[in-house]
Amino acid sequence: MSKTAEFKRMLTEERNPKTMDLDVLDTLALVERIQSEDLEVSRRVADVVPQIARAVDIATAKLSQGGRMIYFGAGTSGRLGVLDATECSPTFGVDSHVIQASIAGGREAMFQSFENAEDSFDLGTTDATAADITSSDVVVGISASGRTPYVLGALRKAKEKGAALVSIVNNPTSELESISDVTIAALVGPEALTGSTRMKAGTAQKMILNLLSTCTMVRLGKVYENLMVDLKPTNEKLRERALSIICTLCDVERHVAEGSLVASNNRAKTAILMIKRKLGRAQAEALIAKCGNSLRKALTAEL
């Protein structure tokens, strides 16, 4: 079988019979037709919830023991990994090295296309080596095709180092699946625009990454009820959110929340515990650590 024929066997490269007339539709019909294809994405992500849950459990175990979660991807997949990793630090108060991402082509590839970088198996190996991956880490490969050389190079090197491997793909029985501990394959089908995996495949990947990182952070005690109690108030919006969380959970006026947030060194979780249990900062921090970072447990634990 020729290389071209093999390439076209991928689900994400098939032509979509429902969008063969895109170029003759009026604007409203064009938008409606493409948007209707997006409706399939959430259903296909729902199909892989058990695999996502397994990946969350693996990530939780690794991070709770001091490990890291490291994403590798190219193009859209790589940018989505960088986006998710970057947002975890302010949202959940984790150090930036705990969840990190590597994109084929490096930092400049976030803003400019370096399509040839994804073809380099060796570049993936090099970036994985530079990340100093160990058996304490979980490494996540993101690739619509499931065969991107850069991602394969990174994950094979990570496998050599004993890391747990998770792959997020949009094709069945992919090469990444053959080496991963968990494969999350959201089969969204052919794109509205043939082969443009920044569309349905990319949307599915974003949804999966949201679930993977958010649910892992919940399991690690970074969330109380549905509030991000470990957020870093690094700008005005996040500071207001932190104050709102303290006011809501402690039923106090804003000036009390402000004083406690300052006294807690800008740690909302600590401030909440200080107010609720009438503790000093050092006592509150020690209690949170004793309770495995869980505010819920700290609120009822013996002093």
N, C-alpha and C positions, 0 to 999 in steps of 0.2 A: 504494500500500500504506500502511495506517495506521501510525502510530508504534508502536502496541502490537504489531501484526503483525511489524513490522521487528525490534522488541526480541526477540520470541519466536523469531526465526530463529536466534538465537545458541545454539550448542551448550550453553553453560553455563546457559541458561535453559529448556532442554527438560525435560519431565517424564521421570523415570526409570521405565520400566515394571516394574522389579524391586523398587521400593519403594512401590508404590501402597497398601500395607496397613500402613504403619508404625503408625498409630494404633490398630490392633487386635491387634498382636503382644504377647505377654508380654515381660517385661523381657529375659530371656536371648535370646530370638529377635530382639528389637529391636536389641540390641547386636551380635549376630552378623550381622544383615542389613546394618547400616550399616558394620561393620568389613569385611565381604566386599567392599564397594565400594572400600575403600582399597587392596585388593590390586592394583587396576588401575593405581594411580598410578606405582609404580616402573617398570612396563613402558612406560608412556607417556613417562616421563622418559628411559628407555633409547632410545626412538625418536629423541630430539633430541640425543643425545650429539655428533654431528658439529657441530651448530650451537653447542652449548655450547663445544666445543673452539675453534671459530672466534672466539667471544667472548673466551675466555681469551687467545688469541694477540693479539687487539686490545688487551685490557686490559693485558697484559704489556708490549706495545710502548709504550703510552701512559705507564704508570707508570714504566717504566725510563728514560723521558726526562723525568721530573719531573712528569708529568701526574697527574690524579686520576680516580677512579671515583666517580660520583655517581648515587645511586638516586633516582627519583621515583615515588611511588605514593600511593594514597588508601585509606583504610580498612584492611582486612587486608593488602593488598598493600603499603601504605605502612609499616605496622608491621613487617612482615617485612623490609623494606628497612632500617629503622632498627635492628632487631635484628642483622642481619648486619653492617652497617657498624660498629655500636658494639662488637661483639665482636672485630673484626679488630685493633684496637689492642693489647689485652693479649695476644691469641693470637700475633700475628705481629710485634709491636714496631714497627708503623708509626704515624706521627703521625696523630692523629684526622682531620686534614683530607684525608689521602690517599684514604681511602674514607669517604664521607659520604652522608647520606640526607636527603631532604626529604619530608615527609608533608603532604598537603592538610589545612589547619587548624592546622598548626604543632605545637609541643611538646604542647599540651594534647590533641591528637587521639590521642596514644599511649594516653591513659587514659580518654578520653571520646569518644563518637561525634559526629563533625561531618559527617554524610552529605552535607549540601548543599555542603560545600567541594569535593567531588570534581567537582561540576558546573561549576566555574568554570575555563574556559580561561584567562581573564586572570590568575587567581591562580597557575596553573602558570607562565605567562609571567613574572609578577612574581618568583616564587621562583627561577626559572632565571636571571633577570637578577641577582638578589641574590647568587647563587652565583658570579658573575663567570666564567662558563664560557668556555673558549677552545678552540682547535683542538688543544691538548695533552691534552684530557680525553676520557674515554669516559663517556657518559651512558646510564643504564639505566632504561628505563621499565617499570614492573611493573603489569600490568592484566589481570585475568581476561578481561574483555570485549574488550580491545584497542581500546577506544574511549572510555575515561575522559577527559573534557575536561581535567581538571587535568593529567594525564600528557601528553596531546597538546599542550597549551600549553607545557609545559616542554620537550618534545622538539623542537617546532618552533623554539623560541627557541634551543635548543642547536644545532640544524642550521644556523641562521643564523650562529652563531658558529664553525662548522666542526668541531664536536666529532664524534667517532665515536658512532653511535647503536646501542644494543642494546635490543630489546624482549623482555619475557617475558610471554607471553599464553597463554590457554587456549581460544582460538577461531581458526578458520582464516580466512585472507584478511581480516585486521582492518585498521583504519585505521592503527594503529601500524606494522604490517608494511609499509605502503606508503611509510613515510618512514625506516625503519630500515636500517642496514647489515647487521645480523644479527637475525633474528627466531627466538626460541626458543619454539615453540608446542607445549606439552605438552597434547595433546587428551585430557583425562581423561574426557570425556563428561559427561552430565547428573549433577548431584549427587543424593545420596540424599534430601536435603531440597531441593526444587526451588529453584534460584537461590542457594543458600547457598554461595557460593564461598569462604568461610572453610574449607570442608571439603576436598574432593579438589583443587580448584584451588589453594587455599592451601598444602596439603601439597606439591604439585608445585613451586610457587614456592619454598618453603623448601628443597627438595632442590636445585633449580637454583641458587639463591643460594649454598648451601653449596659446590657444585661450582665455581661461577664464582669466588668469592673465594678458596677454599682452593687450587684449582689455579693461580690467578694468583700467589698467594703462594709456592707451590712453585716455579713458573717463575722467580720473582724471587730465589730463593735463601734464602727464609725457613724452609725445612725441610731437615733432613739425615736421610737414610733416611726414617723416618716420625716423626721427633721435631721438635717446635716449638722449635728452637734460638734463635729470636729473641724468644721470649715475654718479657713484662715481668713480673718477680716483684713485683707490686704488692700482693699479700696473702699470707697464710700458705700457702694452697693452692698458689698459683703459685710461691712461693719453694721449697716442697718439690718441686714438679715440676722446677724449674730444677736443684736440687741432684741430684735423681734422674737427670736427663739427663746432667749432668756426670759423676756417678759411673759411669753405665752406659757412656758413650762413652770415658771416660778410664781406667776400671778403677781408681779411687782410692777411698779411704775418705772418709766424710762430712766429716771435719774438713778434709781437703785441698780438697774441693769448696767448702766454705764459705769458706775463705781465698781461693781463686781467684775466687769470685763477688764477694766484697767488693773484691778488688784490681782486678777488671774493671769496676767501677762497675755491678754488677748486670746484666752482659750475658753470658748463658750462652755464646753463641757465642764471644765473646772469651775467656772463661775456659777453654773447651775448647781453643782454639788455644794459649793461654798454657801450658797443661799439656802438651799433646801435642807441641808444638814448642819448649818451653822458652824462651818469649819474654816480654818485658815487655808491658804493656798497649799502649803506643803502637806497638810493633812489630807486635803482633797486629792491632790496628785498621787499621794501614796495609796489612798483607798482605790482610786481608779486603776492604778497599776496592779494592786492586789486582786482586783476583780476582772483582770484580763481585758482592760480597756472598755468594759461594759458599763455604761451609765446606769442602765436598768438594775444591774446587780449591785452597783455601788450605792444606789439610793436606798437599798434595804439591807445591806450587809452590816454585820456587827462591827462596831468601832473598836 
